[in-house]
Amino acid sequence: MFILTKIADLVQIVPEDFEKEASQAIEDNINAKYANRVIQKIGLCICLYDLLSASEGLIGHGTGLVNVNVEFRLIVFRPFKHEVLLGKISSATPEGIRIRTNFFKDIFVPQHRLPEGAAFNDAEQVFTWTTEDTVLYYDNHETVRFRVEEERWHDQAPTKATGGENDQDVEERKVSPYGIIASMEDSGMGPCLWWDDVDVAEEVE
């Protein structure tokens, strides 16, 4: 689920951070720049893992910023294909079910990746799974087990509002830079309460 990735970058330390230890100022700068950011084909950056090297700081002409070339490793969220994870159902539409974890929300299970007999309930706005003798519900906020099937990457090109559109309209049309397509069609997948003797909801709070 998590990997380490090595990155080289230029860090700029502002004068307000000069009172900090040099390493602390660099680490704070890296976390501010990369935490919760998606890097294409790498994944969702969580936080700095360690600082591998840093050059001598050079003061930029006319800016007062100290420029430092650094090499470091980040903790990145990028599950591998067929990895089984836990999450919570956030919403459902006839197209499928959206799942979130406590730090990532762009997980989607298409309708055809649900077990045979699963159908969307318009009245409840949830999916149900009809077995021989009962109807089971994929309730919102239910803890579920799912399998990663593929990744979706989208370049985030700058978008300007045009034709009377406001910033909110543009924001709503944005596509997530990184998404996961998952499945819950096999035995043991779906709401954990269907299969487990104990409640595992605390694991994804």
Residue frames relative to the residue before (quaternion, step in Angstrom):
aa qw qx qy qz dx dy dz
M 1.0000 0.0000 0.0000 0.0000 0.00 0.00 0.00
F 0.7813 0.1870 -0.0981 0.5873 3.57 1.03 -0.81
I 0.0907 -0.7782 0.6201 0.0413 3.55 -1.12 0.77
L 0.3702 -0.6703 0.5807 0.2764 3.55 -1.35 0.17
T 0.0276 -0.7949 0.6060 0.0078 3.56 -0.93 0.87
K 0.3404 -0.7546 0.5323 0.1769 3.55 -0.97 0.93
I 0.0372 -0.8020 0.5951 -0.0360 3.56 -0.92 0.99
A 0.1818 -0.7339 0.6425 0.1247 3.56 -1.18 0.70
D 0.1062 0.8043 -0.5709 0.1263 3.58 -0.85 0.94
L 0.4357 -0.6435 0.5544 0.2977 3.53 -1.38 0.17
V 0.1499 -0.7850 0.5980 0.0608 3.56 -0.73 1.10
Q 0.1618 -0.7783 0.6013 0.0813 3.57 -0.97 0.89
I 0.2008 -0.7907 0.5735 0.0748 3.54 -0.63 1.21
V 0.3190 -0.7552 0.5433 0.1811 3.59 -0.73 1.08
P 0.6564 -0.5385 0.3484 0.3971 3.63 -1.12 0.56
E 0.6053 0.5807 -0.3605 0.4080 3.61 1.07 -0.66
D 0.7065 0.4520 -0.2588 0.4791 3.60 1.20 -0.48
F 0.4153 0.7365 -0.4601 0.2710 3.59 1.24 0.04
E 0.6256 0.5538 -0.3439 0.4285 3.60 1.15 -0.53
K 0.5893 0.5622 -0.3700 0.4470 3.59 1.23 -0.26
E 0.5943 -0.4932 0.4729 0.4241 3.52 -1.34 0.21
A 0.6087 -0.5978 0.3705 0.3672 3.59 -0.99 0.83
S 0.6767 0.4964 -0.3036 0.4511 3.58 0.88 -0.93
Q 0.6476 0.5225 -0.3183 0.4542 3.58 1.02 -0.79
A 0.6425 0.5217 -0.3181 0.4624 3.56 1.01 -0.84
I 0.6502 0.5067 -0.3126 0.4720 3.58 1.00 -0.81
E 0.6651 0.5073 -0.3059 0.4546 3.59 0.88 -0.92
D 0.6468 0.5125 -0.3213 0.4646 3.59 0.96 -0.85
N 0.6443 0.5289 -0.3153 0.4536 3.56 1.00 -0.83
I 0.6619 0.5060 -0.3038 0.4621 3.59 0.94 -0.90
N 0.6716 0.4944 -0.3048 0.4601 3.59 0.89 -0.90
A 0.6426 0.5241 -0.3252 0.4545 3.59 0.99 -0.81
K 0.7043 0.4743 -0.2613 0.4590 3.58 1.03 -0.80
Y 0.8197 0.3217 -0.1275 0.4565 3.60 0.88 -0.92
A 0.5578 0.6265 -0.4121 0.3557 3.63 1.05 -0.58
N 0.8456 0.1020 -0.1308 0.5075 3.56 -0.96 1.01
R 0.5426 0.5856 -0.4130 0.4382 3.57 1.15 0.57
V 0.3305 -0.7266 0.5688 0.1982 3.57 -1.05 0.81
I 0.1408 -0.7494 0.6421 0.0791 3.55 -0.94 0.97
Q 0.5203 -0.6792 0.4214 0.3005 3.56 -0.69 1.13
K 0.8586 0.0842 -0.1256 0.4898 3.52 -1.02 1.05
I 0.6424 0.4692 -0.3433 0.4993 3.60 1.25 0.29
G 0.5468 -0.6247 0.3965 0.3917 3.59 0.79 -0.97
L 0.6548 -0.4847 0.4008 0.4191 3.54 -1.34 -0.27
C 0.3306 -0.7572 0.5317 0.1863 3.58 -0.58 1.15
I 0.2589 -0.7720 0.5649 0.1339 3.57 -0.89 0.96
C 0.7372 -0.3123 0.2413 0.5485 3.59 0.67 -1.08
L 0.6544 -0.4911 0.4008 0.4122 3.54 -1.35 0.14
Y 0.2771 -0.7475 0.5790 0.1708 3.58 -1.01 0.83
D 0.7562 -0.2506 0.1556 0.5841 3.59 0.85 -0.94
L 0.4201 -0.6681 0.5620 0.2474 3.51 -1.34 0.50
L 0.2709 -0.8049 0.5113 0.1313 3.58 -0.57 1.17
S 0.7926 -0.1378 0.1189 0.5819 3.59 0.93 -0.85
A 0.0504 -0.7759 0.6285 0.0228 3.55 -1.30 0.49
S 0.3958 -0.7220 0.5201 0.2271 3.56 -0.96 0.90
E 0.6431 -0.4555 0.4133 0.4562 3.55 -1.31 -0.03
G 0.4682 -0.6929 0.4728 0.2776 3.55 -1.01 0.79
L 0.1392 -0.7743 0.6140 0.0641 3.57 -1.02 0.86
I 0.3747 -0.7372 0.5198 0.2144 3.56 -0.81 1.03
G 0.4073 -0.7282 0.5027 0.2261 3.56 -0.76 1.09
H 0.5177 -0.6597 0.4497 0.3076 3.58 -0.95 0.88
G 0.8638 0.1159 -0.1126 0.4772 3.55 -0.80 1.07
T 0.6892 0.4774 -0.2897 0.4617 3.60 1.23 -0.03
G 0.3427 -0.7433 0.5018 0.2798 3.58 1.04 -0.71
L 0.5224 0.6274 -0.4149 0.4017 3.60 1.29 0.00
V 0.3033 -0.7248 0.5874 0.1939 3.56 -1.09 0.74
N 0.2095 -0.7968 0.5603 0.0855 3.58 -0.65 1.16
V 0.0052 -0.7982 0.6000 -0.0541 3.56 -0.78 1.09
N 0.2826 -0.7313 0.5959 0.1739 3.57 -0.89 0.97
V 0.0228 -0.8287 0.5570 -0.0489 3.56 -0.65 1.12
E 0.1452 -0.7275 0.6591 0.1238 3.51 -1.34 0.38
F 0.0874 0.8143 -0.5578 0.1348 3.56 -0.75 1.06
R 0.3462 -0.7093 0.5666 0.2366 3.54 -1.34 0.16
L 0.2106 -0.7755 0.5883 0.0905 3.54 -1.06 0.89
I 0.3936 -0.6393 0.5960 0.2851 3.53 -1.28 0.51
V 0.0498 -0.8218 0.5660 -0.0423 3.57 -0.65 1.16
F 0.3417 -0.7099 0.5792 0.2095 3.55 -1.04 0.83
R 0.3125 0.7078 -0.5891 0.2331 3.55 -0.67 1.18
P 0.1807 -0.8154 0.5414 0.0967 3.58 0.06 1.26
F 0.4459 -0.6873 0.4999 0.2810 3.56 -1.12 0.62
K 0.6592 -0.5201 0.3690 0.3985 3.57 -1.24 0.47
H 0.8230 0.1780 -0.2111 0.4964 3.54 -1.03 1.03
E 0.4183 0.6723 -0.5002 0.3505 3.62 1.20 0.26
V 0.3002 -0.7460 0.5703 0.1678 3.58 -1.03 0.83
L 0.0330 -0.8117 0.5810 -0.0504 3.55 -0.77 1.14
L 0.3830 -0.6816 0.5676 0.2581 3.52 -1.40 0.17
G 0.1016 0.7757 -0.6194 0.0656 3.56 -1.12 0.70
K 0.4063 -0.6788 0.5386 0.2899 3.55 -1.32 -0.24
I 0.4988 -0.6413 0.4918 0.3132 3.54 -1.05 0.79
S 0.1952 -0.7943 0.5658 0.1041 3.59 -0.79 0.99
S 0.7819 -0.1594 0.1151 0.5916 3.62 1.06 -0.69
A 0.1734 -0.7701 0.6031 0.1148 3.55 -1.34 0.19
T 0.0631 -0.7421 0.6660 0.0416 3.52 -1.26 0.65
P 0.6889 -0.4567 0.3221 0.4616 3.64 -1.17 0.13
E 0.6264 0.5541 -0.3384 0.4313 3.61 1.19 -0.47
G 0.7631 -0.3100 0.2182 0.5234 3.60 1.10 -0.54
I 0.5558 -0.6087 0.4770 0.3051 3.53 -1.40 -0.21
R 0.2492 -0.7489 0.5966 0.1453 3.56 -1.02 0.88
I 0.1314 -0.7923 0.5956 0.0168 3.53 -0.99 0.99
R 0.1141 -0.7793 0.6124 0.0675 3.56 -1.14 0.62
T 0.2381 -0.6770 0.6582 0.2275 3.50 -1.39 0.27
N 0.7009 -0.4663 0.3054 0.4450 3.59 -1.20 -0.10
F 0.7834 0.2524 -0.1754 0.5402 3.63 1.22 -0.06
F 0.7628 0.2680 -0.1614 0.5659 3.63 1.24 -0.08
K 0.1319 -0.8488 0.5116 0.0226 3.58 -0.71 1.08
D 0.6328 0.5730 -0.3286 0.4041 3.61 1.20 -0.19
I 0.3529 0.6898 -0.5341 0.3383 3.54 0.56 1.27
F 0.0191 -0.8236 0.5648 -0.0483 3.57 -0.71 1.06
V 0.1588 -0.7586 0.6276 0.0735 3.53 -1.00 0.97
P 0.3128 -0.7653 0.5277 0.1949 3.64 -0.36 1.16
Q 0.6652 -0.5270 0.3559 0.3913 3.56 -1.19 0.56
H 0.6950 0.4791 -0.2900 0.4509 3.61 0.97 -0.79
R 0.6322 0.5032 -0.3368 0.4833 3.59 1.31 -0.07
L 0.5384 0.5660 -0.4176 0.4640 3.58 1.27 0.36
P 0.6367 -0.5560 0.3474 0.4059 3.63 -1.11 0.42
E 0.6245 -0.5280 0.4166 0.3971 3.55 -1.23 0.46
G 0.7244 0.3670 -0.2959 0.5030 3.56 -0.78 1.04
A 0.5474 0.5950 -0.4031 0.4288 3.59 1.29 -0.11
A 0.0453 0.7954 -0.6000 0.0724 3.58 -0.96 0.89
F 0.4915 -0.6567 0.4894 0.2962 3.55 -1.20 0.58
N 0.2521 -0.7556 0.5918 0.1233 3.55 -0.93 1.02
D 0.3419 -0.7812 0.4860 0.1914 3.58 -0.31 1.27
A 0.6511 0.5381 -0.3221 0.4274 3.58 0.96 -0.81
E 0.7657 0.3492 -0.1794 0.5095 3.57 0.94 -0.92
Q 0.2955 -0.7739 0.4973 0.2580 3.59 1.27 -0.40
V 0.5892 0.4921 -0.3931 0.5061 3.55 1.00 0.95
F 0.4779 -0.6207 0.5206 0.3396 3.55 -1.31 0.19
T 0.1449 -0.7546 0.6316 0.1032 3.52 -1.24 0.57
W 0.2166 -0.7455 0.6137 0.1441 3.54 -1.25 0.45
T 0.1843 -0.8058 0.5587 0.0668 3.55 -0.51 1.22
T 0.1169 -0.7768 0.6172 0.0432 3.55 -0.72 1.12
E 0.7806 -0.3470 0.2228 0.4697 3.58 -1.25 -0.17
D 0.8464 0.1621 -0.0427 0.5054 3.58 0.88 -0.87
T 0.7959 0.2183 -0.1324 0.5489 3.62 1.17 0.09
V 0.3179 -0.6998 0.6000 0.2219 3.55 -1.38 0.22
L 0.1420 -0.7969 0.5854 0.0457 3.57 -0.70 1.12
Y 0.2949 -0.7886 0.5250 0.1247 3.57 -1.04 0.84
Y 0.2963 -0.6909 0.6309 0.1920 3.53 -1.19 0.76
D 0.0702 -0.8551 0.5132 0.0199 3.57 0.44 1.23
N 0.5605 -0.5801 0.4701 0.3583 3.56 -1.18 0.63
H 0.8139 0.2228 -0.2302 0.4847 3.55 -1.17 0.86
E 0.4680 0.6565 -0.4572 0.3755 3.60 1.26 0.17
T 0.4431 -0.6713 0.5259 0.2766 3.57 -1.04 0.78
V 0.0342 -0.8188 0.5721 -0.0343 3.57 -0.76 1.08
R 0.3242 -0.6920 0.6079 0.2155 3.49 -1.34 0.43
F 0.0289 0.8150 -0.5753 0.0631 3.58 -0.80 1.00
R 0.3474 -0.7261 0.5564 0.2064 3.54 -1.28 0.40
V 0.4260 -0.6932 0.5241 0.2517 3.59 -0.93 0.93
E 0.1508 -0.8138 0.5587 0.0531 3.58 -0.81 1.04
E 0.7974 -0.1483 0.1093 0.5747 3.61 0.95 -0.78
E 0.3920 -0.6915 0.5566 0.2416 3.53 -1.35 0.30
R 0.1587 -0.7527 0.6290 0.1122 3.55 -1.25 0.52
W 0.0909 -0.7969 0.5971 0.0126 3.56 -0.78 1.10
H 0.0210 -0.7896 0.6132 -0.0055 3.57 -1.04 0.81
D 0.4202 -0.6859 0.5354 0.2576 3.57 -0.86 0.97
Q 0.2844 -0.7640 0.5592 0.1508 3.55 -0.99 0.88
A 0.0430 -0.8124 0.5812 -0.0172 3.57 0.26 1.26
P 0.5763 -0.5846 0.4299 0.3760 3.62 -1.06 0.65
T 0.1242 -0.7944 0.5935 0.0351 3.55 -0.99 0.93
K 0.1733 -0.7844 0.5901 0.0803 3.55 -0.89 0.97
A 0.4859 -0.6403 0.5084 0.3088 3.52 -1.15 0.70
T 0.0091 0.7989 -0.6000 0.0416 3.58 -0.87 0.98
G 0.8203 0.2780 -0.1773 0.4674 3.54 -1.27 0.35
G 0.7365 -0.4308 0.2403 0.4629 3.57 0.98 0.79
E 0.4580 0.6773 -0.4576 0.3494 3.58 1.24 0.05
N 0.2928 -0.7347 0.5770 0.2037 3.55 -1.10 0.64
D 0.7260 -0.4456 0.2954 0.4325 3.56 -1.30 0.18
Q 0.6305 0.5447 -0.3449 0.4322 3.59 1.04 -0.73
D 0.6310 0.5322 -0.3379 0.4522 3.60 1.00 -0.79
V 0.6593 0.5003 -0.3025 0.4728 3.56 0.97 -0.89
E 0.6413 0.5406 -0.3219 0.4392 3.57 0.96 -0.88
E 0.6734 0.5117 -0.3017 0.4401 3.59 0.96 -0.88
R 0.6810 0.4891 -0.2893 0.4620 3.59 1.16 -0.56
K 0.4877 0.6818 -0.4326 0.3320 3.57 1.22 -0.26
V 0.2977 -0.7316 0.5873 0.1768 3.53 -1.10 0.76
S 0.5408 -0.6292 0.4446 0.3375 3.56 -0.96 0.84
P 0.4929 -0.6846 0.4427 0.3040 3.62 -0.87 0.86
Y 0.7974 0.1082 -0.0447 0.5920 3.59 1.17 -0.54
G 0.0793 0.8001 -0.5893 0.0788 3.54 -0.77 1.04
I 0.2955 -0.7457 0.5758 0.1582 3.53 -1.26 0.49
I 0.2116 -0.7318 0.6352 0.1272 3.55 -1.01 0.91
A 0.0573 -0.8270 0.5583 -0.0340 3.56 -0.68 1.13
S 0.2753 -0.7402 0.5856 0.1828 3.55 -1.36 0.09
M 0.0765 -0.7655 0.6355 0.0658 3.54 -1.31 0.48
E 0.3582 0.7884 -0.4372 0.2427 3.58 1.10 0.68
D 0.6710 0.5135 -0.3073 0.4377 3.60 1.16 -0.43
S 0.6616 -0.4872 0.3909 0.4149 3.54 -1.30 0.30
G 0.7611 0.3235 -0.2668 0.4948 3.58 -0.90 0.95
M 0.6303 0.5084 -0.3363 0.4808 3.57 1.27 -0.27
G 0.6409 0.5089 -0.3942 0.4181 3.56 -1.26 0.44
P 0.8075 -0.2487 0.1768 0.5048 3.61 -1.23 -0.34
C 0.4726 -0.7102 0.4494 0.2650 3.55 -0.74 1.09
L 0.6076 0.5809 -0.3603 0.4045 3.59 1.09 -0.63
W 0.5746 0.5835 -0.3860 0.4247 3.60 1.19 -0.35
W 0.8065 0.3271 -0.1111 0.4799 3.54 1.01 -0.90
D 0.7462 0.4352 -0.2235 0.4514 3.59 0.98 -0.80
D 0.4788 -0.6585 0.5021 0.2915 3.54 -1.20 0.61
V 0.7594 0.2746 -0.1614 0.5674 3.59 1.22 -0.49
D 0.5075 -0.6385 0.4871 0.3121 3.52 -1.23 0.56
V 0.1656 -0.8088 0.5594 0.0742 3.59 -0.76 1.06
A 0.2969 0.8016 -0.4867 0.1803 3.60 1.23 0.26
E 0.6056 0.5894 -0.3649 0.3907 3.59 1.03 -0.70
E 0.6035 0.5996 -0.3567 0.3861 3.60 1.12 -0.55
V 0.7726 0.3056 -0.1768 0.5277 3.61 1.15 -0.45
E 0.3311 0.7429 -0.5122 0.2760 3.61 1.21 0.37
